[in-house]
Amino acid sequence: MFSRRFSAPKGILCRGVGRWMSAASVGLMLTLATVFAADSDIVINEIMYNPESGDPLEQYVELYNTGSDSLNISGWALAEGIDFTFPAGTSMGPGDYLVVTKSQTTFLQYYAADQVLGDFEGELSVTGETLQLVNGSATVVDAVTYSAVAPWPVEGPDFGASIGVVNPYADNNDGGNWAAHNPPEEGGTPGSANYGFAPEIPVPDGWYSSDIGFVLAEGAFRQSGDIFAVTGSGADIWGIEDGMRFAYRKLSGDGSIMARVVTLDYTALHGKAAVMIRQSLDADSPNVAVVKKPNKGAANVTRSYRLTVGGGTAETAGPAFSTPTWLKVERIGDQFIGSYSLTGEESSWIDLG
């Protein structure tokens, strides 16, 4: 896996490849990726405020990490309706759930979850209130004002069910984005996906995202602050057809894209992080890419290119570098050119052509 921070296109690059593309797409391609977690990746995801027994000791609040990297939340706190400070050493990996209980002892009589903390002070209101998640700097990271009236789920909580976010990438302060657990006699799903869980990851304005060619699992693309996260699978970006996730902007005329590969683990033989300009979203489309490979002891920064539809892919080998490494590909007229840099500074780019 790897992490990347993207900047606006710019730079002086090298000599180019081919004469194709009156219109094109410029973007990011990969098999697997993660990015630095942002505080806003952690969301309030499930609330058990009115258990069937009426016993407040069965109350709990669940957090979910929507991001693609781990985040240390030591010193963070749940505030407003209840009070709880996360102890030292508390962290949440990508896709992790963390449950904060009114009583750990009581909770564990009914549920099993990987990460369970407690006990929080106060009680969750059965009529609704505001819950805040604040980071170590006392900045509000997430806030939810739930209610026992529509558009918030009503019938389920009346019968002892928890309420959970349907799409954690959308507004979790919108009651219409919550659903009551069903059947209500089960209580809830602390530590696992909510009832009705249907994540839909938003794409940044002006960007598009698509799987290209054959992939084993659907990829995704989203934005967290100034960091873009792309996740995907595919056999390789090579040969006569590519298999990958491609996050892109449409390009008409000159343009470029630059990325910084911060970390890159060996996840598969042909796993790659890259920037690319390609003619179309067809698997056999002409393209030019600057690629960072995870293999060690070999040329792992290369420029690859396919000059014709359905043609083979060739590459120009560069050096072997550890990460972080900056990659760039640019179109200038009919030239499609690539370079790399260890610092990203204007004068540091090295021609791969």
C-alpha positions as a Markdown table, in Angstrom:
| # | Residue | x | y | z |
|---|---|---|---|---|
| 1 | Met | 0.0 | 0.0 | 0.0 |
| 2 | Phe | 1.1 | 3.5 | -0.5 |
| 3 | Ser | 0.1 | 7.1 | 0.5 |
| 4 | Arg | 0.2 | 10.1 | -1.7 |
| 5 | Arg | -0.3 | 13.8 | -1.6 |
| 6 | Phe | -1.3 | 15.4 | -4.9 |
| 7 | Ser | -0.6 | 18.9 | -6.0 |
| 8 | Ala | -1.7 | 21.1 | -8.9 |
| 9 | Pro | -0.2 | 20.4 | -12.3 |
| 10 | Lys | 3.0 | 22.3 | -13.0 |
| 11 | Gly | 6.6 | 21.7 | -14.0 |
| 12 | Ile | 9.3 | 21.5 | -16.6 |
| 13 | Leu | 9.5 | 18.0 | -18.1 |
| 14 | Cys | 11.4 | 16.1 | -20.7 |
| 15 | Arg | 11.1 | 14.8 | -24.3 |
| 16 | Gly | 8.1 | 12.9 | -25.3 |
| 17 | Val | 6.4 | 10.0 | -26.7 |
| 18 | Gly | 4.0 | 9.6 | -29.6 |
| 19 | Arg | 1.4 | 11.6 | -31.5 |
| 20 | Trp | -2.1 | 10.8 | -30.3 |
| 21 | Met | -5.0 | 12.2 | -28.3 |
| 22 | Ser | -6.8 | 15.2 | -29.4 |
| 23 | Ala | -8.6 | 14.8 | -26.1 |
| 24 | Ala | -7.5 | 12.8 | -23.2 |
| 25 | Ser | -7.8 | 12.0 | -19.5 |
| 26 | Val | -5.1 | 12.7 | -16.9 |
| 27 | Gly | -5.2 | 10.9 | -13.7 |
| 28 | Leu | -3.9 | 8.5 | -11.0 |
| 29 | Met | -3.8 | 4.8 | -11.5 |
| 30 | Leu | -3.1 | 1.9 | -9.1 |
| 31 | Thr | -3.9 | -1.4 | -7.7 |
| 32 | Leu | -3.9 | -0.6 | -3.9 |
| 33 | Ala | -3.5 | 2.6 | -2.0 |
| 34 | Thr | -4.0 | 4.4 | 1.3 |
| 35 | Val | -3.4 | 7.9 | 2.4 |
| 36 | Phe | -2.7 | 9.8 | 5.6 |
| 37 | Ala | -5.7 | 9.8 | 7.8 |
| 38 | Ala | -7.5 | 13.1 | 8.5 |
| 39 | Asp | -9.3 | 13.7 | 11.8 |
| 40 | Ser | -12.5 | 14.1 | 9.9 |
| 41 | Asp | -12.3 | 10.4 | 8.8 |
| 42 | Ile | -13.5 | 9.3 | 12.2 |
| 43 | Val | -17.3 | 9.6 | 12.4 |
| 44 | Ile | -20.1 | 8.8 | 14.9 |
| 45 | Asn | -21.6 | 5.8 | 13.3 |
| 46 | Glu | -24.1 | 4.0 | 15.6 |
| 47 | Ile | -26.0 | 5.1 | 18.8 |
| 48 | Met | -27.8 | 2.8 | 21.2 |
| 49 | Tyr | -29.8 | 5.4 | 23.3 |
| 50 | Asn | -33.0 | 3.5 | 24.1 |
| 51 | Pro | -32.3 | -0.2 | 24.9 |
| 52 | Glu | -35.3 | -2.5 | 25.1 |
| 53 | Ser | -34.7 | -3.1 | 28.9 |
| 54 | Gly | -34.7 | 0.7 | 29.5 |
| 55 | Asp | -31.4 | 0.1 | 31.4 |
| 56 | Pro | -29.0 | 3.0 | 30.5 |
| 57 | Leu | -26.1 | 0.6 | 31.3 |
| 58 | Glu | -26.8 | -1.0 | 27.9 |
| 59 | Gln | -26.2 | 2.3 | 26.0 |
| 60 | Tyr | -23.3 | 2.7 | 23.7 |
| 61 | Val | -21.8 | 4.9 | 20.9 |
| 62 | Glu | -19.8 | 3.5 | 18.0 |
| 63 | Leu | -17.2 | 5.3 | 15.9 |
| 64 | Tyr | -16.1 | 4.3 | 12.4 |
| 65 | Asn | -12.9 | 5.1 | 10.5 |
| 66 | Thr | -13.9 | 6.0 | 7.0 |
| 67 | Gly | -10.3 | 6.7 | 6.0 |
| 68 | Ser | -7.7 | 4.6 | 4.4 |
| 69 | Asp | -5.0 | 4.8 | 7.2 |
| 70 | Ser | -4.7 | 4.4 | 10.9 |
| 71 | Leu | -5.3 | 7.3 | 13.2 |
| 72 | Asn | -4.2 | 7.7 | 16.8 |
| 73 | Ile | -7.1 | 9.2 | 18.8 |
| 74 | Ser | -5.5 | 9.2 | 22.2 |
| 75 | Gly | -6.7 | 12.2 | 24.2 |
| 76 | Trp | -9.8 | 12.7 | 22.0 |
| 77 | Ala | -13.1 | 12.9 | 23.7 |
| 78 | Leu | -16.9 | 12.4 | 23.4 |
| 79 | Ala | -18.5 | 15.5 | 24.8 |
| 80 | Glu | -21.8 | 17.3 | 25.2 |
| 81 | Gly | -24.4 | 14.6 | 25.9 |
| 82 | Ile | -21.9 | 12.2 | 27.5 |
| 83 | Asp | -18.3 | 12.5 | 28.6 |
| 84 | Phe | -15.4 | 10.1 | 27.7 |
| 85 | Thr | -11.7 | 10.7 | 27.0 |
| 86 | Phe | -9.9 | 8.1 | 24.9 |
| 87 | Pro | -6.9 | 6.7 | 26.8 |
| 88 | Ala | -3.3 | 6.7 | 25.6 |
| 89 | Gly | -2.6 | 4.2 | 22.9 |
| 90 | Thr | -6.1 | 4.3 | 21.4 |
| 91 | Ser | -6.0 | 4.0 | 17.6 |
| 92 | Met | -8.3 | 3.1 | 14.8 |
| 93 | Gly | -7.2 | 1.4 | 11.6 |
| 94 | Pro | -8.9 | 1.8 | 8.2 |
| 95 | Gly | -12.4 | 0.5 | 8.4 |
| 96 | Asp | -12.2 | -0.1 | 12.1 |
| 97 | Tyr | -15.1 | 0.3 | 14.6 |
| 98 | Leu | -14.7 | 1.4 | 18.1 |
| 99 | Val | -17.5 | 1.1 | 20.7 |
| 100 | Val | -17.7 | 3.4 | 23.8 |
| 101 | Thr | -20.1 | 2.0 | 26.4 |
| 102 | Lys | -21.9 | 3.2 | 29.4 |
| 103 | Ser | -20.9 | -0.1 | 31.1 |
| 104 | Gln | -18.3 | -2.4 | 29.5 |
| 105 | Thr | -19.4 | -5.2 | 31.9 |
| 106 | Thr | -23.1 | -4.9 | 30.8 |
| 107 | Phe | -22.2 | -4.5 | 27.1 |
| 108 | Leu | -20.1 | -7.7 | 27.0 |
| 109 | Gln | -23.1 | -9.7 | 28.3 |
| 110 | Tyr | -24.9 | -9.0 | 25.1 |
| 111 | Tyr | -22.4 | -8.2 | 22.4 |
| 112 | Ala | -18.9 | -9.0 | 21.2 |
| 113 | Ala | -16.7 | -6.4 | 19.5 |
| 114 | Asp | -13.0 | -6.0 | 18.8 |
| 115 | Gln | -12.5 | -2.6 | 20.3 |
| 116 | Val | -14.7 | -1.7 | 23.4 |
| 117 | Leu | -14.0 | 1.1 | 25.8 |
| 118 | Gly | -15.8 | 2.6 | 28.7 |
| 119 | Asp | -17.3 | 3.6 | 30.9 |
| 120 | Phe | -18.6 | 7.0 | 29.7 |
| 121 | Glu | -20.1 | 9.5 | 32.2 |
| 122 | Gly | -23.7 | 10.6 | 31.9 |
| 123 | Glu | -26.5 | 9.0 | 29.9 |
| 124 | Leu | -27.7 | 9.3 | 26.3 |
| 125 | Ser | -31.0 | 11.1 | 26.1 |
| 126 | Val | -34.0 | 8.9 | 24.9 |
| 127 | Thr | -35.5 | 12.0 | 23.3 |
| 128 | Gly | -32.4 | 13.1 | 21.4 |
| 129 | Glu | -29.4 | 15.4 | 22.0 |
| 130 | Thr | -26.1 | 16.5 | 20.5 |
| 131 | Leu | -23.0 | 14.3 | 20.6 |
| 132 | Gln | -19.6 | 15.8 | 19.8 |
| 133 | Leu | -16.3 | 14.1 | 19.0 |
| 134 | Val | -13.4 | 16.4 | 19.7 |
| 135 | Asn | -9.7 | 15.8 | 19.0 |
| 136 | Gly | -6.8 | 16.4 | 21.3 |
| 137 | Ser | -6.8 | 20.1 | 20.4 |
| 138 | Ala | -10.4 | 20.4 | 21.5 |
| 139 | Thr | -11.5 | 20.9 | 17.9 |
| 140 | Val | -14.9 | 19.3 | 17.0 |
| 141 | Val | -14.1 | 16.5 | 14.5 |
| 142 | Asp | -17.7 | 15.3 | 14.2 |
| 143 | Ala | -21.1 | 16.2 | 15.7 |
| 144 | Val | -24.5 | 14.5 | 15.5 |
| 145 | Thr | -27.7 | 15.9 | 16.9 |
| 146 | Tyr | -30.0 | 12.8 | 16.9 |
| 147 | Ser | -33.7 | 12.9 | 17.7 |
| 148 | Ala | -36.6 | 10.6 | 18.5 |
| 149 | Val | -38.8 | 12.2 | 15.9 |
| 150 | Ala | -38.7 | 12.0 | 12.1 |
| 151 | Pro | -36.7 | 12.2 | 9.9 |
| 152 | Trp | -34.7 | 10.2 | 12.4 |
| 153 | Pro | -35.6 | 6.6 | 12.8 |
| 154 | Val | -38.4 | 6.3 | 15.3 |
| 155 | Glu | -40.1 | 2.9 | 15.4 |
| 156 | Gly | -36.9 | 0.9 | 15.9 |
| 157 | Pro | -35.7 | 2.8 | 18.9 |
| 158 | Asp | -39.2 | 2.5 | 20.4 |
| 159 | Phe | -38.6 | -1.3 | 20.5 |
| 160 | Gly | -35.0 | -1.1 | 21.7 |
| 161 | Ala | -33.0 | -1.0 | 18.4 |
| 162 | Ser | -29.9 | 1.1 | 17.9 |
| 163 | Ile | -29.7 | 3.6 | 15.0 |
| 164 | Gly | -26.8 | 3.5 | 12.6 |
| 165 | Val | -25.5 | 5.5 | 9.7 |
| 166 | Val | -26.4 | 4.2 | 6.2 |
| 167 | Asn | -23.7 | 6.0 | 4.3 |
| 168 | Pro | -20.8 | 7.1 | 6.5 |
| 169 | Tyr | -19.3 | 9.1 | 3.6 |
| 170 | Ala | -22.4 | 11.3 | 3.5 |
| 171 | Asp | -23.7 | 13.7 | 6.2 |
| 172 | Asn | -24.1 | 11.8 | 9.4 |
| 173 | Asn | -26.0 | 14.7 | 11.0 |
| 174 | Asp | -28.9 | 14.1 | 8.5 |
| 175 | Gly | -31.5 | 11.9 | 10.1 |
| 176 | Gly | -32.5 | 10.5 | 6.7 |
| 177 | Asn | -29.0 | 8.9 | 6.6 |
| 178 | Trp | -29.7 | 6.8 | 9.6 |
| 179 | Ala | -31.6 | 3.5 | 9.9 |
| 180 | Ala | -32.9 | 1.5 | 12.9 |
| 181 | His | -31.5 | -1.9 | 13.4 |
| 182 | Asn | -33.8 | -4.7 | 12.2 |
| 183 | Pro | -34.9 | -6.9 | 13.8 |
| 184 | Pro | -35.0 | -4.6 | 16.9 |
| 185 | Glu | -34.8 | -7.4 | 19.4 |
| 186 | Glu | -31.2 | -7.9 | 18.3 |
| 187 | Gly | -30.4 | -4.5 | 19.6 |
| 188 | Gly | -27.7 | -3.3 | 17.3 |
| 189 | Thr | -24.4 | -4.2 | 15.5 |
| 190 | Pro | -21.7 | -2.7 | 17.6 |
| 191 | Gly | -18.3 | -3.4 | 16.1 |
| 192 | Ser | -19.6 | -4.3 | 12.7 |
| 193 | Ala | -21.4 | -2.9 | 9.7 |
| 194 | Asn | -24.7 | -1.2 | 10.4 |
| 195 | Tyr | -28.1 | -2.5 | 9.3 |
| 196 | Gly | -28.7 | -1.0 | 5.8 |
| 197 | Phe | -25.0 | -0.1 | 5.4 |
| 198 | Ala | -24.6 | 1.3 | 1.9 |
| 199 | Pro | -21.5 | 3.3 | 1.6 |
| 200 | Glu | -21.2 | 5.6 | -1.5 |
| 201 | Ile | -17.9 | 7.4 | -1.6 |
| 202 | Pro | -18.0 | 10.9 | -2.9 |
| 203 | Val | -15.8 | 12.0 | -5.8 |
| 204 | Pro | -14.2 | 15.4 | -5.7 |
| 205 | Asp | -15.6 | 18.1 | -8.0 |
| 206 | Gly | -14.2 | 17.9 | -11.5 |
| 207 | Trp | -12.9 | 14.4 | -11.0 |
| 208 | Tyr | -14.1 | 11.0 | -12.2 |
| 209 | Ser | -13.3 | 7.5 | -11.2 |
| 210 | Ser | -13.6 | 4.2 | -13.0 |
| 211 | Asp | -12.3 | 0.7 | -13.1 |
| 212 | Ile | -10.5 | -0.1 | -16.3 |
| 213 | Gly | -10.2 | -3.6 | -17.7 |
| 214 | Phe | -10.6 | -6.7 | -15.6 |
| 215 | Val | -10.5 | -6.2 | -11.8 |
| 216 | Leu | -11.2 | -8.6 | -8.9 |
| 217 | Ala | -12.9 | -5.9 | -6.8 |
| 218 | Glu | -14.5 | -2.6 | -7.5 |
| 219 | Gly | -12.2 | 0.3 | -6.7 |
| 220 | Ala | -13.0 | 3.7 | -5.2 |
| 221 | Phe | -11.8 | 7.3 | -5.1 |
| 222 | Arg | -12.5 | 10.0 | -2.5 |
| 223 | Gln | -11.0 | 13.2 | -1.1 |
| 224 | Ser | -10.0 | 14.0 | 2.4 |
| 225 | Gly | -8.8 | 17.6 | 2.7 |
| 226 | Asp | -6.0 | 18.1 | 0.3 |
| 227 | Ile | -5.3 | 14.3 | 0.0 |
| 228 | Phe | -6.9 | 12.0 | -2.5 |
| 229 | Ala | -7.4 | 8.3 | -1.8 |
| 230 | Val | -7.7 | 5.8 | -4.6 |
| 231 | Thr | -8.3 | 2.1 | -4.0 |
| 232 | Gly | -8.4 | -0.5 | -6.6 |
| 233 | Ser | -7.3 | -3.9 | -7.9 |
| 234 | Gly | -6.3 | -5.4 | -11.2 |
| 235 | Ala | -3.7 | -7.8 | -12.7 |
| 236 | Asp | -1.3 | -5.2 | -14.1 |
| 237 | Ile | -0.9 | -2.0 | -16.0 |
| 238 | Trp | 1.0 | -3.6 | -18.9 |
| 239 | Gly | 0.7 | -5.6 | -22.1 |
| 240 | Ile | -2.1 | -5.0 | -24.5 |
| 241 | Glu | -4.7 | -4.3 | -21.8 |
| 242 | Asp | -4.7 | -2.7 | -18.4 |
| 243 | Gly | -6.5 | -3.7 | -15.2 |
| 244 | Met | -6.7 | -1.0 | -12.6 |
| 245 | Arg | -8.6 | 1.8 | -10.9 |
| 246 | Phe | -8.3 | 5.2 | -12.7 |
| 247 | Ala | -9.1 | 8.5 | -11.0 |
| 248 | Tyr | -9.0 | 11.2 | -13.6 |
| 249 | Arg | -9.9 | 14.6 | -15.0 |
| 250 | Lys | -10.7 | 15.3 | -18.6 |
| 251 | Leu | -7.8 | 17.0 | -20.5 |
| 252 | Ser | -8.0 | 19.1 | -23.6 |
| 253 | Gly | -4.8 | 20.7 | -24.7 |
| 254 | Asp | -1.7 | 20.8 | -22.6 |
| 255 | Gly | -1.7 | 19.7 | -19.0 |
| 256 | Ser | 0.1 | 17.6 | -16.4 |
| 257 | Ile | -0.3 | 15.7 | -13.2 |
| 258 | Met | 2.1 | 15.2 | -10.3 |
| 259 | Ala | 1.9 | 12.9 | -7.2 |
| 260 | Arg | 4.1 | 12.1 | -4.3 |
| 261 | Val | 4.4 | 8.4 | -3.4 |
| 262 | Val | 5.0 | 8.5 | 0.3 |
| 263 | Thr | 5.0 | 4.7 | 1.2 |
| 264 | Leu | 4.6 | 1.7 | -1.1 |
| 265 | Asp | 4.4 | -1.8 | 0.3 |
| 266 | Tyr | 4.8 | -5.0 | -1.7 |
| 267 | Thr | 1.2 | -6.1 | -2.0 |
| 268 | Ala | 1.5 | -8.0 | -5.2 |
| 269 | Leu | 4.0 | -8.8 | -7.9 |
| 270 | His | 2.7 | -6.1 | -10.3 |
| 271 | Gly | 1.3 | -3.6 | -7.7 |
| 272 | Lys | 2.1 | 0.0 | -8.8 |
| 273 | Ala | 1.5 | 3.6 | -8.0 |
| 274 | Ala | 1.5 | 5.9 | -11.0 |
| 275 | Val | 0.3 | 9.0 | -12.8 |
| 276 | Met | -1.0 | 8.7 | -16.3 |
| 277 | Ile | -2.4 | 10.4 | -19.4 |
| 278 | Arg | -4.5 | 8.1 | -21.5 |
| 279 | Gln | -6.7 | 8.5 | -24.6 |
| 280 | Ser | -9.8 | 6.7 | -23.3 |
| 281 | Leu | -11.1 | 4.5 | -20.6 |
| 282 | Asp | -10.8 | 1.4 | -22.8 |
| 283 | Ala | -8.5 | -1.2 | -21.4 |
| 284 | Asp | -6.3 | -1.2 | -24.5 |
| 285 | Ser | -6.1 | 2.6 | -24.8 |
| 286 | Pro | -2.9 | 4.4 | -25.7 |
| 287 | Asn | -1.3 | 6.0 | -22.6 |
| 288 | Val | 1.9 | 7.3 | -21.0 |
| 289 | Ala | 2.6 | 6.8 | -17.3 |
| 290 | Val | 5.3 | 7.4 | -14.8 |
| 291 | Val | 5.3 | 4.4 | -12.5 |
| 292 | Lys | 6.6 | 3.6 | -9.0 |
| 293 | Lys | 7.0 | -0.1 | -8.3 |
| 294 | Pro | 7.5 | -1.7 | -4.9 |
| 295 | Asn | 10.2 | -4.2 | -6.0 |
| 296 | Lys | 13.5 | -3.8 | -4.4 |
| 297 | Gly | 17.0 | -3.9 | -5.9 |
| 298 | Ala | 15.7 | -3.2 | -9.4 |
| 299 | Ala | 14.7 | -0.2 | -11.5 |
| 300 | Asn | 11.4 | 0.7 | -9.7 |
| 301 | Val | 10.7 | 4.2 | -11.3 |
| 302 | Thr | 9.9 | 3.9 | -14.9 |
| 303 | Arg | 8.1 | 5.5 | -17.8 |
| 304 | Ser | 5.7 | 3.1 | -19.5 |
| 305 | Tyr | 3.7 | 3.8 | -22.7 |
| 306 | Arg | 1.4 | 2.2 | -25.2 |
| 307 | Leu | 1.4 | 4.0 | -28.5 |
| 308 | Thr | -1.5 | 2.4 | -30.4 |
| 309 | Val | -4.9 | 0.9 | -29.5 |
| 310 | Gly | -4.3 | -2.7 | -28.5 |
| 311 | Gly | -0.5 | -2.3 | -28.9 |
| 312 | Gly | 2.0 | -3.7 | -26.5 |
| 313 | Thr | 3.4 | -1.7 | -23.6 |
| 314 | Ala | 7.0 | -0.7 | -23.4 |
| 315 | Glu | 8.9 | 1.1 | -20.7 |
| 316 | Thr | 12.0 | 3.2 | -20.1 |
| 317 | Ala | 13.7 | 2.1 | -16.9 |
| 318 | Gly | 14.9 | 4.6 | -14.4 |
| 319 | Pro | 16.7 | 4.2 | -11.0 |
| 320 | Ala | 15.7 | 2.3 | -7.9 |
| 321 | Phe | 14.6 | 4.6 | -5.2 |
| 322 | Ser | 12.9 | 4.2 | -1.9 |
| 323 | Thr | 9.9 | 6.3 | -1.1 |
| 324 | Pro | 8.9 | 9.1 | -1.0 |
| 325 | Thr | 9.3 | 9.8 | -4.7 |
| 326 | Trp | 7.6 | 12.5 | -6.8 |
| 327 | Leu | 6.2 | 11.4 | -10.2 |
| 328 | Lys | 5.0 | 13.6 | -13.0 |
| 329 | Val | 3.6 | 13.2 | -16.5 |
| 330 | Glu | 2.8 | 16.1 | -18.9 |
| 331 | Arg | 1.4 | 16.8 | -22.3 |
| 332 | Ile | 2.9 | 19.6 | -24.4 |
| 333 | Gly | 1.4 | 19.6 | -27.8 |
| 334 | Asp | 1.9 | 16.2 | -29.3 |
| 335 | Gln | 4.5 | 15.2 | -26.7 |
| 336 | Phe | 3.7 | 13.1 | -23.7 |
| 337 | Ile | 6.6 | 13.3 | -21.2 |
| 338 | Gly | 7.5 | 11.9 | -17.8 |
| 339 | Ser | 10.0 | 12.6 | -15.0 |
| 340 | Tyr | 10.6 | 11.9 | -11.3 |
| 341 | Ser | 12.1 | 13.9 | -8.4 |
| 342 | Leu | 13.1 | 13.1 | -4.8 |
| 343 | Thr | 12.1 | 16.6 | -3.6 |
| 344 | Gly | 9.5 | 17.9 | -6.0 |
| 345 | Glu | 11.4 | 21.2 | -6.3 |
| 346 | Glu | 11.3 | 22.8 | -9.8 |
| 347 | Ser | 15.0 | 22.2 | -10.6 |
| 348 | Ser | 15.1 | 18.6 | -9.3 |
| 349 | Trp | 13.1 | 16.8 | -12.0 |
| 350 | Ile | 15.0 | 14.1 | -13.9 |
| 351 | Asp | 14.1 | 13.1 | -17.5 |
| 352 | Leu | 12.9 | 9.5 | -18.0 |
| 353 | Gly | 12.7 | 10.0 | -21.8 |
